[in-house]
Amino acid sequence: MGILNVTIQVGNPQGTAFEDLEVTVDTGCSYTAVPRTMLERLQVAVDDSAPSILADGREVPVDVGETIIRLEGRQLHTPVMFAEEGEPALLGVVTLEQARLAVDPLAQRLVPTILLRY
């Protein structure tokens, strides 16, 4: 599977201002990572600081907040990580699941998921 990039819109918590952001879809990342500068500009508050495990195994603290994301025609409240300078913007699995989307590895695109009931 290759790299899948998509454009999302990141909003302020009130949903009155949005900015476009190109992100890499990363199903190994829990929360969506948005540049700190953008989140601060949109007045997204830091709600918590949580431990984060990096790909190289190091554990570092990361600031976490919540805001509105627009993705594939859907608008939802989702937790976001404050990415520091030089860190990539990532679309995490929590946001994908909230939007009821999954990655189709063959088509290299996001597709709607099917809700199962038993």
C-alpha positions in Angstrom: 0.0 0.0 0.0 1.2 3.5 -0.8 0.7 6.8 0.9 -2.8 8.2 0.9 -3.1 12.0 1.3 -6.4 13.8 1.6 -7.5 17.4 2.3 -9.6 18.0 5.4 -11.0 21.2 6.8 -10.1 22.0 10.4 -12.5 24.3 12.2 -12.7 26.3 15.4 -14.7 24.7 18.2 -17.7 26.9 17.3 -17.7 25.8 13.7 -17.5 29.3 12.3 -14.1 29.3 10.7 -12.3 26.6 8.8 -8.9 26.1 7.2 -7.9 23.5 4.6 -5.1 21.0 5.6 -3.6 18.3 3.6 -3.0 15.2 5.8 -1.6 11.8 5.4 -4.0 9.0 6.4 -2.3 7.0 9.1 -4.2 4.0 10.5 -1.5 3.5 13.0 -2.1 6.9 14.6 -4.9 7.2 17.1 -5.8 10.9 16.9 -5.6 13.4 14.0 -2.4 15.5 14.3 -2.8 19.1 13.3 -0.1 21.8 13.4 -0.1 23.6 16.7 0.1 27.0 14.8 -3.2 26.2 13.0 -5.0 25.0 16.1 -3.8 28.1 18.0 -5.0 30.4 15.2 -8.4 28.6 15.3 -8.4 29.0 19.1 -8.6 25.3 19.9 -7.8 24.8 23.5 -5.5 22.2 25.0 -7.7 20.0 27.1 -5.1 17.5 28.3 -1.5 16.2 27.8 -1.2 12.5 27.1 1.7 10.1 26.5 2.4 9.3 22.9 4.5 6.5 21.6 6.5 7.4 18.5 7.4 5.0 15.7 10.9 4.7 17.1 9.5 3.6 20.5 10.1 6.8 22.4 7.4 8.1 24.6 6.7 11.8 24.6 3.9 14.0 26.0 1.5 15.5 23.4 -1.1 18.2 23.9 -4.7 17.1 23.0 -7.8 19.2 22.3 -11.1 18.8 20.5 -12.5 20.6 17.5 -14.5 20.2 14.3 -13.2 18.5 11.2 -14.8 18.3 7.8 -14.0 15.2 5.9 -15.5 13.6 2.8 -18.8 15.6 3.2 -19.1 14.9 6.9 -18.6 17.3 9.8 -17.8 16.0 13.2 -16.3 16.8 16.6 -13.0 14.9 17.1 -10.0 14.9 19.3 -6.8 16.3 17.8 -3.1 16.2 18.7 -1.1 19.5 18.6 1.7 18.6 16.1 4.9 20.5 16.7 7.0 22.2 14.0 8.4 19.6 11.6 5.9 16.9 12.6 3.5 15.6 9.9 -0.2 16.4 9.7 -2.0 13.0 10.1 -5.5 11.8 9.8 -5.9 9.3 12.7 -8.1 6.2 13.1 -10.4 7.8 15.7 -11.5 10.5 13.2 -11.8 8.0 10.4 -14.1 5.8 12.6 -16.2 8.8 13.7 -16.7 9.7 10.0 -17.5 6.0 9.3 -14.7 5.8 6.7 -12.0 3.2 6.0 -9.0 3.0 3.7 -9.4 0.9 0.6 -5.8 -0.2 0.0 -6.4 -1.3 -3.5 -8.2 1.8 -4.7 -6.0 4.1 -2.6 -9.0 6.1 -1.3 -11.3 6.5 1.6 -14.6 4.5 1.5 -17.7 4.4 3.7 -17.8 1.6 6.2 -20.8 -0.6 6.7 -22.4 -0.7 10.1 -23.1 -4.2 11.3 -25.9 -5.2 13.7 -26.5 -8.7 15.1 
